[in-house]
Amino acid sequence: MGIRKTKKIFINYLFVLPAILLFCTFHLYPFLNVFRYSLFQWDGIVEFSSAKFVGLAHFKDIFTANPQWWYSMWHAFYVTLLTLIFQNGLALLLALACDRAIKGARAYRMIFFLPPVLSGIVVGLIWQWIYDGNYGLLNHWLTNIGFGHLARAWLADPRTALTCVGIVHMWKGFGWGFIILLAGLQSIPRELYEAAKVDGAGAWDTFRRVTVPLMVPVFVLVTILTILNTMQIYDLIVSLTGGGPGYHTEVPITRILAAMRGGSQLGYACALGIVFGLILLVVSFVQIQASKLAKQE
């Protein structure tokens, strides 16, 4: 290898050095520190030198002695399932509608993208008023249309609280899925639709044989982002229910923070965070592999 080629490689590495330093500083080093803390019994207040080394005991407790953690995982999976089906379904329908030459399409895009840019805390407080059992807008509306027997304290009822949180999350989040799906639809060449129309294909056949195959990468992206975003839901939970009633709306993030702040178990909270991160990694990997198999078929 000549000196000139070595110098060129060295210069190329200098260009990526800032990105590597940022990654190591804000991602790699914190992760290694979190793993180190997870091996100790430590409250995060006293000096770390006085922490007690417990090895993998925290990870063992997660799988053997912490049912609340797995309940919180189930809550997150339930809201994620609702979101994948209804939020992304609505986003796709709206994207298909706005992809056509309809009047006011640009205004609709702005309106649909408004909820995602709102503060989660503000949205939660507004919907908390809507769901309120005493003077909430939802109960008032149900009473006026003759369904007053359905009125209840929606966020205080264990049977409805989690679903109500999921509805708010879907309302707030469908806009960004709509924007991504609309961008994917607009990237499809119009000539393909014209050719399908010439061949006598109807709207459903065109959607199934032209739109869907070309939108698979976009569907995969939206699905992965939906899973990662919903599994890490936090601000809406805090502003709507605080994890209640009881533990019926707790999700992994609130359980981790409860262990860290309420239980003064920083080491255990770090272990929970690592397990949660690995679960998200596995889910994303499975989704990507499934999409590759679908493409091959």
Secondary structure by P-SEA (a helix, b strand, c coil): ccaaaaaaaaaaaaaaaaaaaaaaaccaaaaaaaaaaaaccccccccccccccccaaaaaaaacccaaaaaaaaaaaaaaaaaaccaaaaaaaaaaaaaccccaaaaaaaaaaccccccaaaaaaaaaaaacccccaaaaaaaaacccccccccccccccaaaaaaaaaaaacaaaaaaaaaaaaaaccaaaaaaaaaacccaaaaaaccccccaaaaaaaaaaaaaaaaaaccaaaaaccccccccccccaaaaaaaaacccccaaaaaaaaaaaaaaaaaaaaaaaaaaaaaaac
